[in-house]
């Protein structure tokens, strides 16, 4: 995995490969804090022992079977108030990448804010940690975990590319194509094509415009996802009104 040659301008051109580490996000954060990470630096490992997911959850990944990496970007062009746009761009990049492997299918969705689902099963997750400098983003650590060749999971709600296709994949070529996909969407964001990103994100959003059950503030409610606000909060139409929730306020049932 140490030798990657993505066809990119900057994403993945500085590559830090670690046979094992606790968390690629932590390693990337350390490099960025020491000014040792160029824009687009990628930290990748075969074995992550303490990977982190959303809500403080641990990310499960069998050693040598999946893609676990973090990219350091310096989106100083993006106001801190608009940081969810970066999350949308990254989620769309992963959706693009997975679509080339699975083919166009309505089963492949982005579960808000940025998990990748196939049907009702999770294929991958994203954890973005932004460091702010006043009203701007100084740097972003984009952590990505993707289930590729793993066959057994501790949770029945997880799956992998190999489980879905019956194939075994070489990880290095997949990593190169992933870095290329990430840069394409990042450049789209940098070019200010925000309306396109928002529209495309909603087009692949899990449960969008569908009626389902949720739990919020300890109560069960039934509602329909109708969009997102500027801050990236989920807009749910329920009980005749539209309510907005952040990640810690609502749970899918």
C-alpha positions as CSV (number, residue, x, y, z in Angstrom):
1,X,0.0,0.0,0.0
2,X,3.0,2.3,0.4
3,X,3.3,3.0,-3.3
4,X,0.3,5.0,-4.6
5,X,0.3,7.2,-7.6
6,X,-3.1,8.9,-7.8
7,X,-3.7,11.1,-10.9
8,X,-4.4,14.2,-8.8
9,X,-3.0,17.8,-8.5
10,X,-2.4,17.6,-4.7
11,X,-4.6,15.1,-2.9
12,X,-2.5,12.1,-1.9
13,X,0.7,13.5,-3.4
14,X,2.2,13.5,0.1
15,X,1.5,10.0,1.3
16,X,2.2,8.8,4.8
17,X,1.8,5.0,5.1
18,X,1.7,3.4,8.5
19,X,1.6,-0.4,8.9
20,X,-0.4,0.2,12.1
21,X,-1.7,3.2,14.1
22,X,-4.4,4.0,16.6
23,X,-6.2,6.5,14.4
24,X,-5.3,8.0,11.0
25,X,-7.2,11.1,12.0
26,X,-5.0,11.5,15.1
27,X,-1.9,11.0,13.1
28,X,-3.0,13.5,10.4
29,X,-4.0,16.0,13.1
30,X,-0.5,15.7,14.6
31,X,1.2,16.3,11.2
32,X,-1.0,19.3,10.5
33,X,-0.4,20.8,13.9
34,X,3.4,20.5,13.3
35,X,3.0,22.1,9.8
36,X,4.4,18.9,8.3
37,X,1.3,18.2,6.2
38,X,0.9,19.7,2.7
39,X,-2.5,20.5,1.4
40,X,-3.9,17.0,0.4
41,X,-1.6,15.0,2.6
42,X,-2.9,11.4,3.0
43,X,-2.3,9.2,6.0
44,X,-3.2,5.6,5.3
45,X,-2.9,2.4,7.3
46,X,-3.5,-1.3,7.1
47,X,-4.3,-1.7,10.7
48,X,-6.2,1.0,12.8
49,X,-6.5,0.0,16.4
50,X,-8.7,2.8,17.7
51,X,-10.6,4.3,14.7
52,X,-13.3,6.8,15.6
53,X,-16.7,7.2,14.1
54,X,-19.6,9.6,14.5
55,X,-21.1,10.1,18.1
56,X,-17.8,8.8,19.5
57,X,-18.4,5.3,18.2
58,X,-15.5,3.0,17.4
59,X,-14.9,2.1,13.8
60,X,-14.6,-1.7,13.2
61,X,-12.1,-2.7,10.5
62,X,-10.3,-6.0,10.0
63,X,-6.6,-5.4,9.4
64,X,-5.5,-5.4,5.8
65,X,-9.0,-5.9,4.4
66,X,-10.4,-2.4,4.1
67,X,-9.5,1.2,3.3
68,X,-8.8,3.4,6.4
69,X,-7.2,6.8,5.6
70,X,-7.3,10.5,6.4
71,X,-6.8,13.4,4.1
72,X,-5.6,16.8,5.3
73,X,-7.0,19.7,3.3
74,X,-6.7,23.4,3.9
75,X,-10.0,24.9,2.8
76,X,-9.2,28.5,3.8
77,X,-11.7,29.6,1.1
78,X,-14.6,28.1,3.1
79,X,-16.2,30.1,5.9
80,X,-16.6,28.1,9.2
81,X,-20.3,28.6,9.0
82,X,-20.4,26.6,5.7
83,X,-18.3,23.7,6.9
84,X,-21.0,21.2,6.2
85,X,-20.5,21.8,2.5
86,X,-17.2,20.0,2.8
87,X,-19.0,17.1,4.4
88,X,-21.4,17.0,1.4
89,X,-18.5,17.1,-1.1
90,X,-16.7,14.2,0.6
91,X,-19.9,12.1,0.9
92,X,-20.6,12.6,-2.8
93,X,-17.0,11.7,-3.7
94,X,-17.4,8.3,-1.9
95,X,-20.8,7.8,-3.6
96,X,-19.2,8.5,-7.0
97,X,-16.4,6.1,-6.2
98,X,-18.7,3.3,-5.0
99,X,-21.0,3.8,-8.0
100,X,-18.1,3.0,-10.3
101,X,-17.7,-0.4,-8.5
102,X,-21.3,-1.3,-7.9
103,X,-22.9,0.4,-10.9
104,X,-25.7,3.0,-10.7
105,X,-28.2,1.7,-8.2
106,X,-30.8,3.4,-6.0
107,X,-29.7,1.1,-3.1
108,X,-26.5,3.1,-2.7
109,X,-27.3,6.1,-0.5
110,X,-25.7,8.7,1.8
111,X,-27.1,8.5,5.2
112,X,-27.1,11.9,6.9
113,X,-24.7,13.3,7.7
114,X,-22.1,11.2,5.8
115,X,-22.4,7.4,6.1
116,X,-22.5,5.3,3.0
117,X,-25.3,2.7,2.9
118,X,-26.3,0.0,0.6
119,X,-29.9,-0.8,1.3
120,X,-30.1,-1.0,5.1
121,X,-26.4,-1.8,5.6
122,X,-23.4,0.4,6.2
123,X,-20.5,0.3,3.7
124,X,-18.4,3.2,4.9
125,X,-18.2,6.2,7.2
126,X,-16.6,9.6,7.3
127,X,-15.4,11.7,10.3
128,X,-14.3,15.3,9.5
129,X,-12.6,17.3,12.1
130,X,-12.1,21.0,11.3
131,X,-9.7,23.3,13.0
132,X,-10.9,26.9,12.9
133,X,-9.1,30.2,12.8
134,X,-11.6,32.9,13.5
135,X,-14.4,32.7,10.9
136,X,-12.3,30.5,8.6
137,X,-11.3,26.9,8.5
138,X,-7.6,26.5,9.0
139,X,-7.4,22.8,8.1
140,X,-9.7,19.8,7.9
141,X,-8.9,16.2,8.7
142,X,-11.1,14.0,6.5
143,X,-11.2,10.5,8.0
144,X,-12.6,7.7,5.8
145,X,-13.3,4.1,6.6
146,X,-14.6,1.8,3.8
147,X,-15.5,-1.8,4.0
148,X,-13.8,-3.5,1.1
149,X,-12.8,-7.2,1.5
150,X,-14.0,-7.9,5.1
151,X,-16.6,-10.7,5.3
152,X,-17.5,-10.9,9.0
153,X,-18.8,-8.0,11.1
154,X,-19.8,-7.6,14.7
155,X,-22.9,-5.8,13.6
156,X,-25.6,-7.2,11.2
157,X,-26.1,-3.7,9.8
158,X,-22.6,-3.6,8.2
159,X,-21.5,-4.9,4.8
160,X,-18.6,-4.6,2.3
161,X,-17.9,-4.4,-1.4
162,X,-16.8,-8.0,-1.4
163,X,-20.0,-9.2,0.4
164,X,-22.0,-7.4,-2.3
165,X,-20.1,-8.4,-5.4
166,X,-18.4,-11.7,-4.4
167,X,-15.1,-10.2,-5.6
168,X,-11.8,-9.7,-3.8
169,X,-10.2,-6.3,-4.4
170,X,-6.6,-5.0,-4.6
171,X,-6.6,-2.1,-2.1
172,X,-3.9,0.1,-3.7
173,X,-5.7,0.8,-7.1
174,X,-9.0,1.4,-5.1
175,X,-7.2,3.9,-2.9
176,X,-5.8,5.8,-5.9
177,X,-9.3,6.1,-7.5
178,X,-10.7,7.2,-4.2
179,X,-8.2,10.0,-3.8
180,X,-9.0,11.1,-7.4
181,X,-12.7,11.1,-6.7
182,X,-12.2,13.1,-3.5
183,X,-10.2,15.8,-5.3
184,X,-12.8,16.2,-8.1
185,X,-15.5,17.0,-5.5
186,X,-13.1,19.2,-3.5
187,X,-12.3,21.2,-6.6
188,X,-16.0,21.5,-7.3
189,X,-16.5,23.0,-3.8
190,X,-13.4,25.3,-4.2
191,X,-14.9,26.6,-7.5
192,X,-18.0,27.7,-5.7
193,X,-20.4,25.2,-7.3
194,X,-22.3,25.0,-4.1
195,X,-25.8,24.7,-5.5
196,X,-24.8,21.7,-7.6
197,X,-23.3,20.0,-4.5
198,X,-26.4,20.6,-2.4
199,X,-28.7,19.3,-5.2
200,X,-26.7,16.2,-5.8
201,X,-26.4,15.4,-2.1
202,X,-30.2,15.5,-1.7
203,X,-30.6,13.3,-4.8
204,X,-28.7,10.4,-3.1
205,X,-29.8,11.1,0.5
206,X,-31.1,8.1,2.4
207,X,-34.8,8.3,3.3
208,X,-35.2,11.7,1.5
209,X,-38.9,12.5,1.0
210,X,-39.9,9.2,2.6
211,X,-41.9,8.7,5.8
212,X,-40.1,6.9,8.6
213,X,-39.8,6.6,12.4
214,X,-37.2,8.5,14.4
215,X,-36.4,9.2,18.0
216,X,-35.8,12.8,19.2
217,X,-35.6,14.1,22.8
218,X,-36.5,10.7,24.1
219,X,-39.7,10.6,22.1
220,X,-40.7,8.5,19.1
221,X,-41.9,10.6,16.1
222,X,-42.9,9.9,12.5
223,X,-41.7,12.2,9.8
224,X,-40.3,12.9,6.4
225,X,-36.8,14.2,5.6
226,X,-37.4,17.3,3.4
227,X,-33.9,18.8,3.3
228,X,-31.1,20.5,5.3
229,X,-30.6,24.0,6.6
230,X,-27.5,26.1,5.9
231,X,-25.7,24.6,8.9
232,X,-26.3,21.1,7.7
233,X,-29.0,20.2,10.2
234,X,-31.6,17.7,9.2
235,X,-35.0,19.1,8.3
236,X,-37.8,16.8,9.3
237,X,-41.4,17.4,8.5
238,X,-43.4,16.0,11.4
239,X,-46.7,16.8,13.0
240,X,-47.5,19.5,10.4
241,X,-44.3,21.4,11.0
242,X,-40.6,21.3,9.9
243,X,-38.2,20.7,12.7
244,X,-34.4,20.9,12.5
245,X,-32.0,18.5,14.2
246,X,-28.3,18.1,14.6
247,X,-26.4,14.8,14.8
248,X,-26.8,14.3,18.6
249,X,-30.5,15.2,18.7
250,X,-32.1,12.5,16.4
251,X,-31.8,8.8,15.9
252,X,-33.0,6.7,13.0
253,X,-35.4,3.9,13.9
